[in-house]
Amino acid sequence: QVTLWLKKIFGDEPVPVYEVNERTVDILHEVMECNEERDKDVLLLIEDMKDRAAKYKAQAEFWQEILEESLGLSEGSLSQEATADLTDLVESAMKLEVENTSLTSFYSAINSMTSELYETKSKNQEMEQKLNTLTKKLTSSLTLEKQLKEDVKKVEESQAAEKVKAAIRSKNLKFLEDKTKDLKIRIRDAEDEILATGLDRSLTHDALMQSSE
């Protein structure tokens, strides 16, 4: 069944080579069944469309006969203006999707479309208001974001300047600490030299400071 179906599908073209095993055959058989079901549905749809077309044609011929016999109207007997008006009437009926060309059907369809139009306009106005609100919020957010970026930049620049100042102060403090240590060492060395010459220790700077306290 699968082989015959493949030959039918590809017609004069050769059937592509595939590995024949239980799994591939089962898959192809399932596809074949789906394809056949779809073909049946399509055939039924075609028959239904043909049946409808035949009914429409018979109805059109019926009304054409009535118009020609009762009113003496035919497509050739109508004036160009009448033909144009009739064409507009038919096109309007098709666009409005009315069942017939009576005034009631036209008014009903027009009222329905008018209601839809007003509803659409109302929705558009609502959407426009929402859009305007969102646009304002977005503009405000973007402005705030820009201001925050500028503030962050200023803070970063300020912090960078403070870091430079702090580094300079730290460097100066280190210099003063080193200088103080150096002076203390020099003072101690000078005192040792003075004491070595026979100076009384009670007259040294540290001794005088303790005595003063």
C-alpha positions as CSV (number, residue, x, y, z in Angstrom):
1,Q,0.0,0.0,0.0
2,V,2.7,2.4,0.9
3,T,4.7,1.7,-2.2
4,L,1.7,2.2,-4.5
5,W,0.8,5.4,-2.7
6,L,4.3,6.8,-3.1
7,K,4.3,6.0,-6.8
8,K,1.0,7.7,-7.1
9,I,2.3,10.8,-5.2
10,F,5.5,11.2,-7.2
11,G,4.0,10.2,-10.6
12,D,6.7,10.1,-13.3
13,E,9.4,11.1,-10.8
14,P,11.3,8.3,-9.1
15,V,10.5,7.6,-5.5
16,P,13.4,8.8,-3.2
17,V,15.4,6.0,-1.7
18,Y,14.7,5.4,2.0
19,E,15.5,2.8,4.5
20,V,12.8,0.2,4.6
21,N,12.1,-1.0,8.1
22,E,9.1,-1.4,10.3
23,R,9.3,2.1,11.8
24,T,9.6,4.0,8.5
25,V,6.8,1.9,6.9
26,D,4.6,2.6,9.9
27,I,5.3,6.4,9.7
28,L,4.7,6.4,5.9
29,H,1.5,4.4,6.4
30,E,0.2,7.0,8.9
31,V,1.1,9.9,6.6
32,M,-0.7,8.0,3.7
33,E,-3.8,7.7,5.8
34,C,-3.8,11.3,6.8
35,N,-3.2,12.3,3.1
36,E,-6.1,10.2,2.0
37,E,-8.4,11.6,4.6
38,R,-7.4,15.1,3.6
39,D,-8.1,14.2,-0.1
40,K,-11.5,13.0,0.9
41,D,-12.3,16.2,2.7
42,V,-11.1,18.2,-0.2
43,L,-13.2,16.2,-2.6
44,L,-16.3,16.7,-0.4
45,L,-15.6,20.4,-0.2
46,I,-15.2,20.6,-4.0
47,E,-18.5,18.7,-4.5
48,D,-20.2,21.1,-2.0
49,M,-18.9,24.1,-3.9
50,K,-20.0,22.7,-7.2
51,D,-23.5,22.0,-5.7
52,R,-23.7,25.5,-4.4
53,A,-22.5,27.0,-7.7
54,A,-25.2,25.0,-9.6
55,K,-27.9,26.2,-7.2
56,Y,-26.7,29.8,-7.5
57,K,-26.6,29.5,-11.3
58,A,-30.1,28.0,-11.4
59,Q,-31.4,30.7,-9.1
60,A,-29.8,33.4,-11.2
61,E,-31.3,31.9,-14.4
62,F,-34.7,31.7,-12.6
63,W,-34.6,35.4,-11.7
64,Q,-33.2,36.3,-15.1
65,E,-36.2,34.7,-16.7
66,I,-38.7,36.4,-14.4
67,L,-37.0,39.8,-15.1
68,E,-37.0,39.2,-18.9
69,E,-40.5,37.8,-19.1
70,S,-42.3,40.0,-16.6
71,L,-40.5,43.3,-16.9
72,G,-38.7,42.9,-20.2
73,L,-35.4,43.6,-18.5
74,S,-32.1,42.1,-19.6
75,E,-28.5,43.0,-19.2
76,G,-28.4,44.4,-22.8
77,S,-31.6,46.4,-22.3
78,L,-30.2,48.4,-19.4
79,S,-28.7,51.8,-20.0
80,Q,-25.1,52.4,-19.1
81,E,-26.1,54.5,-16.0
82,A,-28.5,51.8,-14.9
83,T,-25.8,49.1,-15.3
84,A,-23.4,51.2,-13.3
85,D,-26.0,51.7,-10.5
86,L,-26.8,48.0,-10.5
87,T,-23.1,47.2,-10.3
88,D,-22.6,49.6,-7.4
89,L,-25.6,48.1,-5.6
90,V,-24.2,44.6,-5.9
91,E,-20.7,45.6,-4.8
92,S,-22.2,47.5,-1.8
93,A,-24.2,44.4,-0.9
94,M,-21.1,42.2,-1.1
95,K,-19.0,44.6,1.0
96,L,-21.7,45.0,3.6
97,E,-22.3,41.2,3.5
98,V,-26.1,41.6,3.4
99,E,-28.4,38.8,2.5
100,N,-30.4,40.9,0.0
101,T,-30.5,44.4,-1.4
102,S,-33.5,45.6,0.5
103,L,-33.2,49.0,2.3
104,T,-33.8,47.3,5.6
105,S,-30.7,45.1,5.1
106,F,-28.6,48.0,3.9
107,Y,-29.7,50.2,6.9
108,S,-29.1,47.4,9.3
109,A,-25.6,46.7,7.9
110,I,-24.7,50.4,7.8
111,N,-25.8,50.9,11.4
112,S,-23.8,47.9,12.5
113,M,-20.7,49.2,10.7
114,T,-21.3,52.7,12.1
115,S,-21.4,51.2,15.6
116,E,-18.2,49.3,15.0
117,L,-16.6,52.5,13.6
118,Y,-17.6,54.5,16.8
119,E,-16.3,51.7,18.9
120,T,-13.0,51.6,17.0
121,K,-12.7,55.4,17.3
122,S,-13.3,55.1,21.0
123,K,-10.7,52.4,21.4
124,N,-8.3,54.5,19.3
125,Q,-8.8,57.5,21.5
126,E,-8.3,55.4,24.6
127,M,-5.1,53.9,23.1
128,E,-3.9,57.4,22.2
129,Q,-4.5,58.6,25.7
130,K,-2.5,55.6,27.1
131,L,0.2,56.3,24.6
132,N,0.4,59.9,25.6
133,T,0.6,58.9,29.3
134,L,3.3,56.4,28.6
135,T,5.2,58.9,26.5
136,K,5.1,61.4,29.3
137,K,6.2,58.8,31.8
138,L,9.0,57.7,29.5
139,T,10.2,61.3,28.9
140,S,10.2,61.9,32.7
141,S,12.1,58.7,33.3
142,L,14.6,59.5,30.6
143,T,15.1,63.0,32.1
144,L,15.5,61.5,35.5
145,E,18.0,58.9,34.2
146,K,20.0,61.7,32.5
147,Q,20.0,63.8,35.7
148,L,21.1,60.7,37.8
149,K,23.9,60.0,35.3
150,E,25.1,63.6,35.6
151,D,24.9,63.4,39.4
152,V,26.9,60.1,39.5
153,K,29.5,61.7,37.2
154,K,29.8,64.7,39.5
155,V,30.1,62.4,42.5
156,E,32.7,60.3,40.8
157,E,34.7,63.4,39.8
158,S,34.4,64.7,43.3
159,Q,35.6,61.4,44.7
160,A,38.5,61.3,42.3
161,A,39.5,64.8,43.4
162,E,39.2,63.8,47.1
163,K,41.3,60.7,46.4
164,V,44.0,63.0,44.9
165,K,43.8,65.3,47.9
166,A,43.9,62.4,50.3
167,A,46.9,60.9,48.5
168,I,48.7,64.3,48.7
169,R,47.8,64.6,52.5
170,S,48.9,61.1,53.1
171,K,52.2,61.8,51.3
172,N,52.7,65.0,53.3
173,L,51.9,63.2,56.5
174,K,54.4,60.5,55.7
175,F,57.0,63.1,54.9
176,L,56.3,64.9,58.3
177,E,56.4,61.6,60.2
178,D,59.7,60.7,58.5
179,K,61.0,64.2,59.2
180,T,59.9,64.0,62.8
181,K,61.7,60.7,63.3
182,D,64.8,62.1,61.6
183,L,64.7,65.1,63.9
184,K,64.3,63.0,67.0
185,I,67.3,60.9,66.0
186,R,69.3,64.0,65.4
187,I,68.3,65.5,68.7
188,R,69.1,62.3,70.5
189,D,72.5,62.1,68.7
190,A,73.2,65.7,69.6
191,E,72.3,65.1,73.2
192,D,74.5,62.1,73.3
193,E,77.4,64.2,72.0
194,I,76.7,66.9,74.5
195,L,76.5,64.5,77.3
196,A,79.7,63.0,76.2
197,T,81.4,66.3,76.7
198,G,80.3,66.3,80.4
199,L,76.9,68.1,80.3
200,D,74.7,67.2,83.2
201,R,71.8,64.9,82.1
202,S,69.3,67.0,84.1
203,L,69.8,69.8,81.6
204,T,68.7,67.8,78.6
205,H,65.5,68.6,76.8
206,D,63.6,65.5,78.0
207,A,64.7,66.0,81.6
208,L,63.7,69.7,81.5
209,M,60.3,68.8,80.1
210,Q,59.7,66.2,82.9
211,S,60.9,68.7,85.5
212,S,58.6,71.3,84.1
213,E,55.6,68.9,84.2
